[in-house]
Amino acid sequence: MDDKELNQIAHDLAFGKFLHRLFLDYKDVNLSDGQLYTLYQECYNFADLEEMINNGSAERLP
């Protein structure tokens, strides 16, 4: 897997994590653009995502 693919997968995972938190944790909260950006930054930890991808740390779904 090259760096471009790794970055795309990490971005997709971070965006999924962002949407998950947005829908569950902030369901009825009207967030500003700055707050949405902060939430996205909290979800995008490239080092953790890269390690998970490289180690194949996928888990079974319930």
PLY file of the C-alpha trace (Angstrom):
ply
format ascii 1.0
element vertex 62
property float x
property float y
property float z
element edge 61
property int vertex1
property int vertex2
end_header
0.00 0.00 0.00
1.44 3.36 -0.96
1.24 6.61 1.04
-1.60 7.97 -1.09
-3.76 4.90 -0.39
-2.87 4.99 3.31
-3.81 8.68 3.54
-7.14 8.04 1.78
-8.03 5.16 4.07
-7.04 7.17 7.16
-9.15 10.11 5.94
-12.14 7.83 5.30
-11.84 6.27 8.75
-11.53 9.68 10.41
-14.56 10.95 8.52
-16.56 7.90 9.57
-15.51 8.42 13.18
-16.46 12.10 12.86
-19.93 11.26 11.52
-20.44 8.63 14.20
-19.65 11.09 16.98
-21.64 13.87 15.34
-24.78 11.71 15.05
-24.52 10.09 18.45
-22.86 12.63 20.74
-24.21 15.84 19.19
-27.53 14.64 17.75
-29.61 17.61 18.90
-26.83 20.19 19.16
-26.36 22.94 16.59
-22.57 23.14 16.23
-20.77 26.07 14.62
-18.29 25.53 11.80
-15.45 25.99 14.27
-16.91 23.37 16.59
-17.35 20.95 13.69
-13.70 21.50 12.76
-12.63 20.84 16.35
-14.64 17.62 16.40
-13.05 16.52 13.12
-9.57 17.25 14.49
-10.35 15.10 17.53
-11.32 12.24 15.23
-8.32 12.52 12.91
-5.32 11.09 14.69
-3.23 9.93 11.74
-0.66 8.04 13.82
-3.33 5.88 15.50
-5.21 5.31 12.25
-2.00 4.45 10.38
-1.02 1.93 13.06
-4.45 0.33 12.94
-4.32 0.07 9.14
-0.77 -1.29 9.03
-1.44 -3.84 11.79
-4.70 -5.00 10.26
-6.52 -4.30 13.51
-9.99 -4.78 12.07
-12.53 -6.26 14.46
-15.65 -8.31 13.93
-18.91 -6.38 13.84
-21.63 -7.29 16.35
0 1
1 2
2 3
3 4
4 5
5 6
6 7
7 8
8 9
9 10
10 11
11 12
12 13
13 14
14 15
15 16
16 17
17 18
18 19
19 20
20 21
21 22
22 23
23 24
24 25
25 26
26 27
27 28
28 29
29 30
30 31
31 32
32 33
33 34
34 35
35 36
36 37
37 38
38 39
39 40
40 41
41 42
42 43
43 44
44 45
45 46
46 47
47 48
48 49
49 50
50 51
51 52
52 53
53 54
54 55
55 56
56 57
57 58
58 59
59 60
60 61
